[in-house]
Amino acid sequence: MNKQDSLGARTFIVALGEKATPIGRLQHSAIRHKEATTFWYDPAWLSSPSAFALTPSMPLQPHPFHFAGVQGANDQRASLPPALRDATPDAWGRSVIQRAAGRACAEIDFLTRVNDHTRQGALRIIDDRGNPLSTDHPPIPRLVDLPKLRALTAKLQAGEGNLKEIALEIQGATASLGGARPKAMAQDDKGHLFLAKFTTASDGLPIERVEVATLRLAQSVGINAANATLALPRTRWPIALIERFDRAPHPAAEMRRLHYLSAHSFMDAEGAGLGIAYTDVVDQLMGCSTPQAVVDAQARELHRRILFSILVSNTDDHLKNHGFLLSAGGYWQLSPAFDVNPQPERAKQLKTAISHETGHQPTIDAWLHAGPRFGVKEDEAKEQAARMAMAIRGTWRQALRRQGVTPPLINAYVPAFEHTEAEKAIGLANVRTAISGKAEQRAKHEAEGSVD
């Protein structure tokens, strides 16, 4: 059991990985609709040669870290350390947990009620005997159970049936899921976990089909994107299956848990006044004792992802839709890209600014201007933009068609894939050719002059 003092404060053990290695303690208190926590690293963890800081903003030190929510605010997520905020659910998961509990839940409830098996990342909440606090869930659904899970989710969303019973049945599958759309966890016969994202009756566009198609399109143009497939593809209610990338094969367990941070937590962005740009993310990487070669590779990969977002009109690129995994070498690397969704109907504006100089406008000019901050020279960036834009132009319709998107709905997505910025990027191929041609002519004249 977790401990509770005379003032009502409760203390939990924060553990890591399959062995549930204790790495720290979290003390929680709630006074007059305001939650607060204090976290301190375990002395044994601080002295371990394999120790690492949970986030860049929480370096390894014996002194405690304090976090507090806003007095009276409905959302008390700021009361948890950043890495543990990532292990709690967003809107959909919260609604399921509250339905199952039959009452309003505190932030600490959301943290401790998430299924230990499917919790995002490698952090776990355990008692003094090493047992996970959240063990009262039904088994994780198998992929073959997806039709039943989808039906239960649809009932809960529509408010039909015994909502508490439905929530109790599916809460083990909600995990620490982000976003407001209905989703759940499922696993295959080998224990591999998948995020299942459901099509809903209110969807005017084939969102899940297009997300799978777009992630595969991203992979085809050289971006490290999450593996995605479509379940029930021949039905009206297809399900996007995104393979969990915070799990890896392990010889002594079903899967090895990988420590994960959203870019929001990596940047400690809660309440950031001036906002955070992609260039700030690169600067943070440089300040994390990451090998320079790794920083260079990650910066270039992030630059490519920004370009892809511009070209496919992905405007939901907020920092929670980017993530980092802690590598075996103890440094941070970008997780595979995820939640990349073309938006044909929305105003074209990125949620995360490319740089503070250029702002949130998703333009090729802004992307080129920021290139040096990502270690990419102008000529290389122009060639990359033209090559990616032409590849997307030539394959996006086929990519959607392979996932069952009908011709009329493919046409509805034309504004997302064929637009002014895409044309501008393709036009850079001619610029690049002209530059190369002039260089060749100059070299030829110089060579002829040397012979004379």
Secondary structure, DSSP 8 states (H G I E B T S, - for coil): --EE-TTS-EEEEEEETTTTEEEEEEEEEE-SS-EEEEEEE-HHHHT-TT---SSTTS-S-SS-EEEE--TT-S--GGGS-HHHHTTS--HHHHHHHHHHHTS---HHHHHHHS-TTT-SSSEEEE-TTS-BS---S----BGGGHHHHHHHHHHHHHT-S-HHHHHHHHGGGTTT--SSS-EEEEE-TT--EEEEEE--TT-SS-HHHHHHHHHHHHHHTT--B--EEEESTTSSS-EEEEE-SSEEEETTEEEEE--EEEHHHHTT-TT-SS--BHHHHHHHHHTTT--HHHHHHHHHHHHHHHHHHHHHTB----GGG-EEEE-TTS-EEE--B----B-SSS----SSBSBTTTBT---HHHHHHHGGGGT--HHHHHHHHHHHHHHHHHHHHHHHHHTT--HHHHHHTHHHHSSHHHHHHHHHHHHHHHHHHHHHHHHHHHHHHHH-
